[in-house]
Amino acid sequence: MRLSTRGRFAINAMIDLALRDPHCPVPLSDLALRHGISLSYLEQVFAKLRQHGLVESTRGPGGGYTLGFRGDAITVADIVVAIEGTAPSLQADDAQGAASPADMTQTLWEQLHTALMEHMRTISLRSLALEQRAKGFAVQDRKARKKGILKNPASLVQRPSAPNSVFALGQWLPHKV
């Protein structure tokens, strides 16, 4: 079994979500900046994670992604299966009678794949997040964006009542006929 770059990015992003406040959605744009990943690439990854119920999305301003309903029970195996899919079956072709040279190690690869998946099922996302906190990882607070009406309205500019041109001065001065 080979873990693709997409699978590694998914695990990193899920650890990032687990480290954040569970009630505050994390925008994908923030994740993309922190991890140096393309936003469109992350959207593809999170679409698969959402289909498997590992993350939940919130739309609108202040929206983003949070861990899914299983939060603490998510394992590395769940993430890998969601992203990579199930491994193709490595069944030998019984019609040939004798095993081909490519099939000689089939049992070995099946056993290694099974052992690796079993090990990944023992590693929870929560344990990975706690490990990062123990290493001193600190979550940076998100800056609140100022939108809407300003707290202190801008003062109006006082315009002088004097004319601003020669023609306006002629109209402003009293006319003596």
Backbone as JSON Lines, residues from 0, in Angstrom:
{"i":0,"aa":"M","n":[0.85,-1.18,0.0],"ca":[0.0,0.0,0.0],"c":[0.89,1.24,0.0]}
{"i":1,"aa":"R","n":[0.51,2.2,-0.81],"ca":[1.28,3.43,-0.92],"c":[0.38,4.59,-0.52]}
{"i":2,"aa":"L","n":[0.85,5.43,0.39],"ca":[0.08,6.59,0.81],"c":[0.43,7.75,-0.12]}
{"i":3,"aa":"S","n":[-0.56,8.26,-0.81],"ca":[-0.33,9.32,-1.78],"c":[-0.17,10.67,-1.08]}
{"i":4,"aa":"T","n":[0.26,11.65,-1.86],"ca":[0.38,13.02,-1.35],"c":[-0.97,13.52,-0.88]}
{"i":5,"aa":"R","n":[-2.02,13.18,-1.61],"ca":[-3.37,13.59,-1.23],"c":[-3.74,13.04,0.15]}
{"i":6,"aa":"G","n":[-3.35,11.8,0.41],"ca":[-3.62,11.2,1.72],"c":[-2.85,11.89,2.83]}
{"i":7,"aa":"R","n":[-1.59,12.23,2.56],"ca":[-0.79,12.95,3.57],"c":[-1.35,14.33,3.85]}
{"i":8,"aa":"F","n":[-1.76,15.03,2.78],"ca":[-2.37,16.35,2.97],"c":[-3.66,16.24,3.78]}
{"i":9,"aa":"A","n":[-4.43,15.21,3.51],"ca":[-5.7,15.02,4.23],"c":[-5.43,14.78,5.72]}
{"i":10,"aa":"I","n":[-4.44,13.97,6.03],"ca":[-4.13,13.71,7.45],"c":[-3.65,14.99,8.12]}
{"i":11,"aa":"N","n":[-2.78,15.76,7.47],"ca":[-2.31,17.03,8.04],"c":[-3.46,18.0,8.27]}
{"i":12,"aa":"A","n":[-4.35,18.12,7.28],"ca":[-5.49,19.03,7.41],"c":[-6.43,18.59,8.52]}
{"i":13,"aa":"M","n":[-6.62,17.29,8.67],"ca":[-7.51,16.8,9.73],"c":[-6.9,17.03,11.11]}
{"i":14,"aa":"I","n":[-5.59,16.9,11.24],"ca":[-4.93,17.22,12.51],"c":[-5.11,18.7,12.81]}
{"i":15,"aa":"D","n":[-4.97,19.53,11.79],"ca":[-5.17,20.97,11.95],"c":[-6.58,21.27,12.45]}
{"i":16,"aa":"L","n":[-7.58,20.62,11.86],"ca":[-8.96,20.81,12.32],"c":[-9.14,20.34,13.76]}
{"i":17,"aa":"A","n":[-8.51,19.23,14.11],"ca":[-8.64,18.7,15.46],"c":[-8.01,19.63,16.49]}
{"i":18,"aa":"L","n":[-6.99,20.39,16.08],"ca":[-6.33,21.32,17.0],"c":[-7.14,22.59,17.21]}
{"i":19,"aa":"R","n":[-8.01,22.93,16.31],"ca":[-8.79,24.16,16.4],"c":[-10.01,23.97,17.28]}
{"i":20,"aa":"D","n":[-10.65,25.08,17.59],"ca":[-11.88,25.06,18.39],"c":[-12.95,24.28,17.63]}
{"i":21,"aa":"P","n":[-13.54,23.26,18.25],"ca":[-14.51,22.44,17.52],"c":[-15.79,23.19,17.14]}
{"i":22,"aa":"H","n":[-16.04,24.33,17.76],"ca":[-17.26,25.07,17.47],"c":[-17.04,26.19,16.46]}
{"i":23,"aa":"C","n":[-15.8,26.39,16.05],"ca":[-15.48,27.47,15.12],"c":[-14.99,26.85,13.81]}
{"i":24,"aa":"P","n":[-15.79,26.95,12.74],"ca":[-15.38,26.36,11.47],"c":[-14.08,26.99,10.94]}
{"i":25,"aa":"V","n":[-13.27,26.17,10.31],"ca":[-11.99,26.63,9.75],"c":[-12.15,26.74,8.23]}
{"i":26,"aa":"P","n":[-11.96,27.94,7.67],"ca":[-12.06,28.09,6.21],"c":[-10.94,27.34,5.51]}
{"i":27,"aa":"L","n":[-11.25,26.79,4.34],"ca":[-10.23,26.09,3.57],"c":[-9.11,27.03,3.14]}
{"i":28,"aa":"S","n":[-9.44,28.3,2.95],"ca":[-8.4,29.25,2.54],"c":[-7.34,29.38,3.64]}
{"i":29,"aa":"D","n":[-7.75,29.33,4.91],"ca":[-6.79,29.37,6.02],"c":[-5.91,28.12,6.02]}
{"i":30,"aa":"L","n":[-6.53,26.96,5.81],"ca":[-5.77,25.71,5.76],"c":[-4.78,25.73,4.6]}
{"i":31,"aa":"A","n":[-5.23,26.24,3.46],"ca":[-4.36,26.29,2.28],"c":[-3.14,27.16,2.54]}
{"i":32,"aa":"L","n":[-3.34,28.29,3.21],"ca":[-2.22,29.18,3.52],"c":[-1.26,28.55,4.52]}
{"i":33,"aa":"R","n":[-1.81,27.95,5.57],"ca":[-0.95,27.36,6.61],"c":[-0.11,26.21,6.1]}
{"i":34,"aa":"H","n":[-0.68,25.4,5.21],"ca":[0.02,24.19,4.77],"c":[0.64,24.31,3.38]}
{"i":35,"aa":"G","n":[0.44,25.44,2.73],"ca":[1.01,25.64,1.4],"c":[0.42,24.71,0.36]}
{"i":36,"aa":"I","n":[-0.9,24.52,0.43],"ca":[-1.61,23.63,-0.47],"c":[-2.56,24.47,-1.32]}
{"i":37,"aa":"S","n":[-2.73,24.09,-2.56],"ca":[-3.67,24.78,-3.44],"c":[-5.09,24.66,-2.89]}
{"i":38,"aa":"L","n":[-5.84,25.75,-2.98],"ca":[-7.21,25.76,-2.47],"c":[-8.09,24.78,-3.25]}
{"i":39,"aa":"S","n":[-7.94,24.72,-4.56],"ca":[-8.76,23.8,-5.35],"c":[-8.43,22.34,-5.02]}
{"i":40,"aa":"Y","n":[-7.17,22.07,-4.73],"ca":[-6.75,20.72,-4.34],"c":[-7.4,20.34,-3.01]}
{"i":41,"aa":"L","n":[-7.38,21.28,-2.06],"ca":[-8.0,21.03,-0.75],"c":[-9.51,20.83,-0.89]}
{"i":42,"aa":"E","n":[-10.14,21.55,-1.8],"ca":[-11.59,21.38,-2.01],"c":[-11.9,19.96,-2.46]}
{"i":43,"aa":"Q","n":[-11.06,19.39,-3.31],"ca":[-11.25,18.01,-3.75],"c":[-11.08,17.04,-2.59]}
{"i":44,"aa":"V","n":[-10.06,17.28,-1.78],"ca":[-9.8,16.41,-0.62],"c":[-10.97,16.47,0.35]}
{"i":45,"aa":"F","n":[-11.44,17.69,0.66],"ca":[-12.5,17.83,1.64],"c":[-13.85,17.36,1.12]}
{"i":46,"aa":"A","n":[-14.03,17.33,-0.19],"ca":[-15.26,16.77,-0.74],"c":[-15.34,15.28,-0.4]}
{"i":47,"aa":"K","n":[-14.22,14.58,-0.53],"ca":[-14.21,13.15,-0.19],"c":[-14.37,12.94,1.31]}
{"i":48,"aa":"L","n":[-13.71,13.77,2.11],"ca":[-13.84,13.64,3.57],"c":[-15.28,13.9,4.01]}
{"i":49,"aa":"R","n":[-15.93,14.87,3.37],"ca":[-17.32,15.2,3.71],"c":[-18.25,14.05,3.32]}
{"i":50,"aa":"Q","n":[-18.0,13.41,2.17],"ca":[-18.82,12.28,1.73],"c":[-18.77,11.13,2.73]}
{"i":51,"aa":"H","n":[-17.64,10.97,3.39],"ca":[-17.49,9.89,4.37],"c":[-17.87,10.32,5.78]}
{"i":52,"aa":"G","n":[-18.34,11.54,5.95],"ca":[-18.8,12.01,7.26],"c":[-17.69,12.38,8.22]}
{"i":53,"aa":"L","n":[-16.47,12.54,7.72],"ca":[-15.35,12.87,8.61],"c":[-15.28,14.36,8.92]}
{"i":54,"aa":"V","n":[-15.85,15.19,8.04],"ca":[-15.91,16.64,8.27],"c":[-17.32,17.12,7.96]}
{"i":55,"aa":"E","n":[-17.66,18.26,8.54],"ca":[-18.94,18.91,8.25],"c":[-18.63,20.31,7.78]}
{"i":56,"aa":"S","n":[-19.42,20.79,6.83],"ca":[-19.17,22.13,6.31],"c":[-20.26,23.1,6.76]}
{"i":57,"aa":"T","n":[-19.85,24.35,6.9],"ca":[-20.75,25.44,7.24],"c":[-20.58,26.5,6.17]}
{"i":58,"aa":"R","n":[-21.67,26.93,5.58],"ca":[-21.6,27.92,4.51],"c":[-21.73,29.34,5.05]}
{"i":59,"aa":"G","n":[-21.37,30.28,4.21],"ca":[-21.57,31.69,4.52],"c":[-20.38,32.32,5.22]}
{"i":60,"aa":"P","n":[-20.54,33.61,5.58],"ca":[-19.46,34.3,6.29],"c":[-19.17,33.61,7.61]}
{"i":61,"aa":"G","n":[-17.92,33.4,7.9],"ca":[-17.55,32.69,9.14],"c":[-17.68,31.19,8.99]}
{"i":62,"aa":"G","n":[-17.92,30.72,7.77],"ca":[-18.09,29.29,7.52],"c":[-16.76,28.6,7.33]}
{"i":63,"aa":"G","n":[-16.84,27.32,7.12],"ca":[-15.64,26.51,6.93],"c":[-15.95,25.06,7.28]}
{"i":64,"aa":"Y","n":[-14.95,24.36,7.76],"ca":[-15.08,22.93,8.09],"c":[-14.76,22.67,9.55]}
{"i":65,"aa":"T","n":[-15.49,21.73,10.12],"ca":[-15.22,21.22,11.45],"c":[-15.18,19.7,11.35]}
{"i":66,"aa":"L","n":[-14.7,19.05,12.4],"ca":[-14.7,17.58,12.41],"c":[-16.12,17.07,12.35]}
{"i":67,"aa":"G","n":[-16.3,15.92,11.75],"ca":[-17.62,15.34,11.59],"c":[-18.2,14.83,12.89]}
{"i":68,"aa":"F","n":[-19.32,14.18,12.77],"ca":[-20.05,13.7,13.94],"c":[-19.28,12.71,14.78]}
{"i":69,"aa":"R","n":[-18.27,12.07,14.2],"ca":[-17.52,11.06,14.94],"c":[-16.31,11.65,15.65]}
{"i":70,"aa":"G","n":[-16.04,12.92,15.46],"ca":[-14.95,13.65,16.09],"c":[-13.81,12.86,16.7]}
{"i":71,"aa":"D","n":[-13.99,12.39,17.92],"ca":[-12.92,11.72,18.66],"c":[-12.65,10.31,18.17]}
{"i":72,"aa":"A","n":[-13.58,9.73,17.44],"ca":[-13.42,8.34,17.02],"c":[-12.78,8.19,15.64]}
{"i":73,"aa":"I","n":[-12.4,9.3,15.01],"ca":[-11.79,9.23,13.68],"c":[-10.37,8.68,13.8]}
{"i":74,"aa":"T","n":[-10.05,7.73,12.94],"ca":[-8.7,7.15,12.93],"c":[-7.99,7.51,11.63]}
{"i":75,"aa":"V","n":[-6.7,7.27,11.61],"ca":[-5.92,7.51,10.39],"c":[-6.43,6.6,9.27]}
{"i":76,"aa":"A","n":[-6.83,5.38,9.61],"ca":[-7.36,4.46,8.59],"c":[-8.62,5.02,7.96]}
{"i":77,"aa":"D","n":[-9.49,5.66,8.75],"ca":[-10.7,6.26,8.2],"c":[-10.36,7.33,7.16]}
{"i":78,"aa":"I","n":[-9.37,8.15,7.47],"ca":[-8.97,9.22,6.56],"c":[-8.38,8.63,5.28]}
{"i":79,"aa":"V","n":[-7.51,7.65,5.43],"ca":[-6.86,7.05,4.26],"c":[-7.89,6.36,3.37]}
{"i":80,"aa":"V","n":[-8.82,5.64,3.95],"ca":[-9.84,4.95,3.16],"c":[-10.74,5.97,2.45]}
{"i":81,"aa":"A","n":[-11.06,7.09,3.13],"ca":[-11.89,8.12,2.51],"c":[-11.2,8.74,1.31]}
{"i":82,"aa":"I","n":[-9.9,8.96,1.4],"ca":[-9.16,9.62,0.33],"c":[-8.71,8.64,-0.74]}
{"i":83,"aa":"E","n":[-8.12,7.54,-0.33],"ca":[-7.54,6.59,-1.28],"c":[-8.56,5.58,-1.79]}
{"i":84,"aa":"G","n":[-9.64,5.38,-1.06],"ca":[-10.58,4.33,-1.41],"c":[-10.05,3.01,-0.88]}
{"i":85,"aa":"T","n":[-10.79,1.96,-1.11],"ca":[-10.32,0.65,-0.65],"c":[-9.27,0.15,-1.62]}
{"i":86,"aa":"A","n":[-8.34,-0.6,-1.1],"ca":[-7.27,-1.14,-1.94],"c":[-7.84,-2.16,-2.9]}
{"i":87,"aa":"P","n":[-7.35,-2.2,-4.12],"ca":[-7.86,-3.19,-5.08],"c":[-7.57,-4.61,-4.6]}
{"i":88,"aa":"S","n":[-8.46,-5.49,-4.93],"ca":[-8.3,-6.88,-4.51],"c":[-7.11,-7.49,-5.24]}
{"i":89,"aa":"L","n":[-6.34,-8.23,-4.49],"ca":[-5.14,-8.85,-5.07],"c":[-5.35,-10.35,-5.28]}
{"i":90,"aa":"Q","n":[-6.5,-10.72,-5.83],"ca":[-6.82,-12.13,-6.02],"c":[-6.03,-12.7,-7.2]}
{"i":91,"aa":"A","n":[-5.52,-13.91,-7.04],"ca":[-4.78,-14.59,-8.11],"c":[-5.78,-15.15,-9.12]}
{"i":92,"aa":"D","n":[-5.35,-15.25,-10.34],"ca":[-6.19,-15.82,-11.39],"c":[-6.07,-17.35,-11.3]}
{"i":93,"aa":"D","n":[-7.15,-18.01,-10.88],"ca":[-7.12,-19.46,-10.69],"c":[-7.16,-20.22,-12.01]}
{"i":94,"aa":"A","n":[-7.46,-19.53,-13.1],"ca":[-7.57,-20.22,-14.39],"c":[-6.21,-20.68,-14.89]}
{"i":95,"aa":"Q","n":[-5.12,-20.05,-14.48],"ca":[-3.8,-20.42,-14.96],"c":[-3.28,-21.69,-14.31]}
{"i":96,"aa":"G","n":[-3.78,-22.05,-13.18],"ca":[-3.3,-23.24,-12.48],"c":[-2.07,-22.94,-11.66]}
{"i":97,"aa":"A","n":[-0.99,-22.51,-12.27],"ca":[0.25,-22.17,-11.55],"c":[0.31,-20.66,-11.39]}
{"i":98,"aa":"A","n":[0.91,-20.25,-10.31],"ca":[1.02,-18.82,-10.03],"c":[2.03,-18.18,-10.99]}
{"i":99,"aa":"S","n":[1.69,-17.02,-11.47],"ca":[2.61,-16.29,-12.35],"c":[3.68,-15.63,-11.48]}
{"i":100,"aa":"P","n":[4.79,-15.22,-12.08],"ca":[5.85,-14.57,-11.29],"c":[5.36,-13.34,-10.52]}
{"i":101,"aa":"A","n":[4.41,-12.6,-11.05],"ca":[3.89,-11.41,-10.36],"c":[3.08,-11.78,-9.13]}
{"i":102,"aa":"D","n":[2.49,-12.99,-9.13],"ca":[1.64,-13.41,-8.03],"c":[2.4,-14.12,-6.91]}
{"i":103,"aa":"M","n":[3.69,-14.35,-7.05],"ca":[4.46,-15.08,-6.05],"c":[4.45,-14.39,-4.69]}
{"i":104,"aa":"T","n":[4.39,-13.07,-4.69],"ca":[4.43,-12.33,-3.42],"c":[3.07,-11.77,-3.04]}
{"i":105,"aa":"Q","n":[2.04,-12.21,-3.7],"ca":[0.7,-11.69,-3.45],"c":[0.3,-11.83,-1.98]}
{"i":106,"aa":"T","n":[0.52,-13.0,-1.4],"ca":[0.16,-13.23,-0.01],"c":[0.93,-12.3,0.92]}
{"i":107,"aa":"L","n":[2.2,-12.1,0.62],"ca":[3.02,-11.19,1.43],"c":[2.43,-9.78,1.41]}
{"i":108,"aa":"W","n":[2.08,-9.26,0.21],"ca":[1.54,-7.89,0.11],"c":[0.18,-7.78,0.78]}
{"i":109,"aa":"E","n":[-0.63,-8.8,0.69],"ca":[-1.93,-8.79,1.36],"c":[-1.75,-8.74,2.88]}
{"i":110,"aa":"Q","n":[-0.8,-9.52,3.4],"ca":[-0.55,-9.52,4.84],"c":[-0.01,-8.17,5.32]}
{"i":111,"aa":"L","n":[0.91,-7.6,4.54],"ca":[1.46,-6.28,4.9],"c":[0.37,-5.21,4.86]}
{"i":112,"aa":"H","n":[-0.47,-5.25,3.85],"ca":[-1.56,-4.29,3.75],"c":[-2.51,-4.42,4.95]}
{"i":113,"aa":"T","n":[-2.86,-5.64,5.31],"ca":[-3.74,-5.88,6.44],"c":[-3.11,-5.39,7.74]}
{"i":114,"aa":"A","n":[-1.83,-5.69,7.93],"ca":[-1.14,-5.24,9.16],"c":[-1.06,-3.72,9.22]}
{"i":115,"aa":"L","n":[-0.79,-3.08,8.09],"ca":[-0.71,-1.62,8.06],"c":[-2.06,-0.98,8.36]}
{"i":116,"aa":"M","n":[-3.13,-1.51,7.77],"ca":[-4.47,-0.97,8.04],"c":[-4.87,-1.18,9.5]}
{"i":117,"aa":"E","n":[-4.52,-2.32,10.06],"ca":[-4.82,-2.57,11.48],"c":[-4.08,-1.57,12.37]}
{"i":118,"aa":"H","n":[-2.83,-1.3,12.04],"ca":[-2.07,-0.33,12.83],"c":[-2.66,1.07,12.7]}
{"i":119,"aa":"M","n":[-3.06,1.46,11.49],"ca":[-3.65,2.79,11.29],"c":[-4.99,2.93,12.02]}
{"i":120,"aa":"R","n":[-5.69,1.81,12.23],"ca":[-6.95,1.86,12.98],"c":[-6.71,2.13,14.47]}
{"i":121,"aa":"T","n":[-5.49,1.9,14.94],"ca":[-5.2,2.15,16.36],"c":[-4.77,3.58,16.62]}
{"i":122,"aa":"I","n":[-4.5,4.35,15.57],"ca":[-4.04,5.73,15.73],"c":[-5.23,6.67,15.53]}
{"i":123,"aa":"S","n":[-5.65,7.31,16.61],"ca":[-6.8,8.22,16.5],"c":[-6.32,9.63,16.14]}
{"i":124,"aa":"L","n":[-7.2,10.36,15.54],"ca":[-6.92,11.76,15.18],"c":[-6.7,12.58,16.45]}
{"i":125,"aa":"R","n":[-7.45,12.26,17.47],"ca":[-7.32,12.97,18.74],"c":[-5.93,12.76,19.34]}
{"i":126,"aa":"S","n":[-5.4,11.54,19.26],"ca":[-4.06,11.27,19.81],"c":[-3.0,12.04,19.03]}
{"i":127,"aa":"L","n":[-3.17,12.17,17.72],"ca":[-2.22,12.95,16.92],"c":[-2.26,14.44,17.29]}
{"i":128,"aa":"A","n":[-3.48,14.95,17.54],"ca":[-3.62,16.35,17.94],"c":[-3.0,16.57,19.32]}
{"i":129,"aa":"L","n":[-3.22,15.65,20.24],"ca":[-2.63,15.78,21.58],"c":[-1.11,15.71,21.52]}
{"i":130,"aa":"E","n":[-0.59,14.9,20.63],"ca":[0.85,14.79,20.44],"c":[1.43,16.13,19.95]}
{"i":131,"aa":"Q","n":[0.72,16.79,19.04],"ca":[1.18,18.09,18.54],"c":[1.14,19.15,19.64]}
{"i":132,"aa":"R","n":[0.1,19.11,20.46],"ca":[0.02,20.07,21.59],"c":[1.15,19.82,22.58]}
{"i":133,"aa":"A","n":[1.49,18.55,22.81],"ca":[2.58,18.22,23.73],"c":[3.92,18.72,23.2]}
{"i":134,"aa":"K","n":[4.05,18.79,21.88],"ca":[5.28,19.3,21.28],"c":[5.34,20.82,21.31]}
{"i":135,"aa":"G","n":[4.26,21.45,21.8],"ca":[4.26,22.91,21.93],"c":[3.54,23.66,20.84]}
{"i":136,"aa":"F","n":[2.74,22.97,20.04],"ca":[2.0,23.66,18.98],"c":[0.96,24.56,19.61]}
{"i":137,"aa":"A","n":[0.95,25.82,19.21],"ca":[-0.03,26.78,19.72],"c":[-0.93,27.23,18.57]}
{"i":138,"aa":"V","n":[-2.21,27.22,18.8],"ca":[-3.18,27.64,17.8],"c":[-3.24,29.15,17.8]}
{"i":139,"aa":"Q","n":[-3.06,29.75,16.62],"ca":[-3.15,31.2,16.51],"c":[-4.61,31.58,16.35]}
{"i":140,"aa":"D","n":[-5.02,32.64,17.08],"ca":[-6.4,33.1,16.98],"c":[-6.62,33.75,15.62]}
{"i":141,"aa":"R","n":[-7.81,33.53,15.11],"ca":[-8.18,34.15,13.84],"c":[-8.55,35.59,14.07]}
{"i":142,"aa":"K","n":[-8.08,36.47,13.23],"ca":[-8.41,37.88,13.35],"c":[-9.85,38.09,12.88]}
{"i":143,"aa":"A","n":[-10.59,38.84,13.72],"ca":[-11.96,39.15,13.34],"c":[-11.94,40.18,12.22]}
{"i":144,"aa":"R","n":[-12.76,39.94,11.24],"ca":[-12.82,40.87,10.12],"c":[-13.85,41.94,10.41]}
{"i":145,"aa":"K","n":[-13.48,43.16,10.11],"ca":[-14.41,44.28,10.33],"c":[-15.27,44.45,9.1]}
{"i":146,"aa":"K","n":[-16.56,44.24,9.28],"ca":[-17.5,44.42,8.19],"c":[-18.68,45.22,8.73]}
{"i":147,"aa":"G","n":[-19.34,45.9,7.83],"ca":[-20.54,46.63,8.24],"c":[-20.23,48.05,8.65]}
{"i":148,"aa":"I","n":[-21.0,48.55,9.59],"ca":[-20.91,49.94,10.02],"c":[-19.72,50.11,10.95]}
{"i":149,"aa":"L","n":[-19.0,51.2,10.75],"ca":[-17.86,51.5,11.61],"c":[-18.35,51.96,12.98]}
{"i":150,"aa":"K","n":[-17.58,51.69,14.0],"ca":[-17.97,52.09,15.35],"c":[-17.98,53.61,15.5]}
{"i":151,"aa":"N","n":[-16.94,54.29,15.04],"ca":[-16.86,55.74,15.11],"c":[-17.07,56.3,13.71]}
{"i":152,"aa":"P","n":[-18.21,56.95,13.48],"ca":[-18.44,57.48,12.15],"c":[-17.42,58.56,11.81]}
{"i":153,"aa":"A","n":[-17.02,58.57,10.56],"ca":[-16.04,59.57,10.12],"c":[-16.66,60.95,10.21]}
{"i":154,"aa":"S","n":[-15.88,61.92,10.68],"ca":[-16.42,63.28,10.81],"c":[-16.55,63.89,9.42]}
{"i":155,"aa":"L","n":[-17.59,64.69,9.27],"ca":[-17.81,65.34,7.99],"c":[-16.79,66.44,7.79]}
{"i":156,"aa":"V","n":[-16.33,66.58,6.58],"ca":[-15.34,67.61,6.27],"c":[-16.06,68.95,6.2]}
{"i":157,"aa":"Q","n":[-15.57,69.95,6.93],"ca":[-16.16,71.29,6.91],"c":[-15.68,72.01,5.66]}
{"i":158,"aa":"R","n":[-16.62,72.45,4.87],"ca":[-16.29,73.16,3.65],"c":[-16.36,74.67,3.93]}
{"i":159,"aa":"P","n":[-15.38,75.36,3.42],"ca":[-15.43,76.82,3.62],"c":[-16.58,77.43,2.82]}
{"i":160,"aa":"S","n":[-17.08,78.53,3.34],"ca":[-18.2,79.19,2.66],"c":[-17.72,80.21,1.64]}
{"i":161,"aa":"A","n":[-16.41,80.36,1.5],"ca":[-15.85,81.3,0.53],"c":[-15.9,80.68,-0.86]}
{"i":162,"aa":"P","n":[-15.96,81.48,-1.89],"ca":[-16.0,80.97,-3.26],"c":[-14.69,80.32,-3.64]}
{"i":163,"aa":"N","n":[-14.75,79.38,-4.58],"ca":[-13.57,78.64,-4.97],"c":[-13.04,79.04,-6.35]}
{"i":164,"aa":"S","n":[-13.65,80.04,-6.97],"ca":[-13.16,80.52,-8.26],"c":[-13.49,82.0,-8.42]}
{"i":165,"aa":"V","n":[-12.9,82.62,-9.43],"ca":[-13.14,84.04,-9.7],"c":[-14.59,84.27,-10.07]}
{"i":166,"aa":"F","n":[-15.16,83.34,-10.82],"ca":[-16.54,83.49,-11.25],"c":[-17.49,83.38,-10.05]}
{"i":167,"aa":"A","n":[-17.19,82.43,-9.14],"ca":[-18.01,82.28,-7.95],"c":[-17.86,83.51,-7.06]}
{"i":168,"aa":"L","n":[-16.66,84.14,-7.05],"ca":[-16.43,85.35,-6.27],"c":[-17.28,86.49,-6.8]}
{"i":169,"aa":"G","n":[-17.4,86.57,-8.11],"ca":[-18.24,87.61,-8.72],"c":[-19.68,87.43,-8.35]}
{"i":170,"aa":"Q","n":[-20.13,86.23,-8.24],"ca":[-21.52,85.97,-7.87],"c":[-21.72,86.14,-6.35]}
{"i":171,"aa":"W","n":[-20.69,85.97,-5.62],"ca":[-20.79,86.02,-4.16],"c":[-20.8,87.45,-3.66]}
{"i":172,"aa":"L","n":[-20.03,88.31,-4.28],"ca":[-19.95,89.73,-3.88],"c":[-21.27,90.42,-4.2]}
{"i":173,"aa":"P","n":[-21.64,91.35,-3.31],"ca":[-22.88,92.07,-3.58],"c":[-22.72,92.95,-4.84]}
{"i":174,"aa":"H","n":[-23.75,92.97,-5.67],"ca":[-23.71,93.71,-6.92],"c":[-24.22,95.12,-6.7]}
{"i":175,"aa":"K","n":[-23.48,96.11,-7.13],"ca":[-23.94,97.5,-7.05],"c":[-24.15,97.99,-8.47]}
{"i":176,"aa":"V","n":[-25.34,98.36,-8.76],"ca":[-25.64,98.83,-10.11],"c":[-25.9,100.3,-10.11]}
